[in-house]
Amino acid sequence: MHRDRIRLPALLDKVVSAEAAAAYIRDGMTVGMSGFTRAGEAKAVPMALAERAKTEPMKITLITGASLGNDLDKQMAEAHLLSRRIPFQSDPALRREINDGEVMFVDQHLSETVEMLRTHQLGPVDVAVIEAVAITEQGGIIPTTSVGNSASFAILAEKVIVEINLSQPLLLEGLHDIYIPTRRPVRHPIPVVAPENRVGLPFIPVDPGKIVAIVVTQKLDSSSTVLPPDQETRDIAGHLTELLKHEVKAGRLTNTLQPLQAGIGTIANAVMHGLIDSPFHNLTMYSEVLQDSTFDLFDAGKLDFASGSSITLSKAKYQAVLPDFARYKPKLVLRPQEISNHPEVIRRLGVIAVNTALEFDLYGNVNSTHVGGTMMMNGIGGSGDFARNAYLSVFVTKSVAKGGAISSVVPMVSHVDHTEHDVDILVTEQGLADLRGLAPRERARLVIANCVHPAYRDALADYVERATARGGHTPHLIEEALGWHARLRETGSMQAG
Ligand code: COA
């Protein structure tokens, strides 16, 4: 049974139920689970664990690649199974528990988690639970639609549970490139010098003796929640395309640009989609999540190759891509997230990084994570890995949120994820501010002229004028700087009066 999926005969008798596999996980353990932005997560074992926790109170530290699909974060949060969650999530129920202080959430640059595990600054990982399409003759684990942190979890954990997902086609074999950096301080350079380079193994090498249980599953990944482009996101894409055209004209880029990274979410997806109607061609991606837009760009003949750590698609795109996967496979590679997001590689390749802000301020500081400075949304994800090291670091957002009650451009951000030093370009549907080479006072003028919604423009201009009269390299009225957020809290709107 399943001999094409479990090719090491000695492992065939490890096949057990999800409940039996979950029994290896006990109260107080640290568990590393596969899963990255709703793709390739272990499904049956966490569900069994959440079920068990309803009658047998227990707590674990859960580390993943990024967010999980199939409502798993919700189920585990509602079963009060999670004491600590690392490094990213995007589930409303878990978000509530985090903001209530029930779950201790460690919001981490996605490239850093396994570096910390490897050097025992985090962990140890007691059990790894990894979704796979198959286990090789040597016991190597072939991941499914994401790699995330799975390789290092499996290598570092004391025990490994594998979920073989029969719904994930064997065609995924060969998609992955598992490269684990050598130990520091004598680490070799990571030999990725182009997005298409394969530098590792097509499976996760583990000692098969550590595989204590195998669960056979059929459940599909959840589809992404990304919405199709609307007029505002199309405008954002248009402004960015104009900037890139300008860069070509100035001789700084060619029409093939440089490897592109696009963050998660509706806006970044729409921006990439916008490149379909652009003069650019033979593009490449060195990104983290490959969303619908990656496949739209392939289909439009614009994109030559895409490197990522996961593939997260809408239902319609999933249904179109999967039967035709043989056509896309030669143009794709999935890597561990420490490689897809590695500062060394991002800097070497000169990535053009496009990430989404919740809000940004007059001087270019960006908040991607905290609503009103306190309430966690999803986490920084890989945006910091890319923004700090990119050739061009772009942040996009709509100029207002919640029907205009919130201006996404504020005097001072209520939480800082990306400092002014990591941000080159800001874009809203109103326009684009190119901050490169500008001092704070110059930045403020440009941001107000180009990015702010008209309903907030005068108020922001007035703030800057009064702040500048007081002086300073980065002018602020410190007693008013967060006043817009305070007003929102008190009245439900940032609008005065
Ligand atoms: N204040 C409060 N809420 C805001 C806001 C602001 N300034 N700006 C946006 N929002 C709300 C929206 O209203 C929306 O709320 P809803 O879910 O209730 O409708 C929500 O935030 C998402 O915004 P949306 O405009 O749909 O954008 P998105 O889907 O592109 O997501 C982020 C935006 C910032 C939440 C998302 O990109 C993110 O989590 N980024 C951080 C991680 C990251 O960048 N990872 C990529 C690395 S590769």
Residues whose N, C-alpha, C, O or C-beta is under 5 A from the ligand:
A	BS01	COA	A262 G263 I264 G265 T266 I267 A268 E288 N355 T356 A357 L358 E359 S368 V371 M377 N378 G379 I380 G381 G382 S383 A401 K402 I406 S407 S408
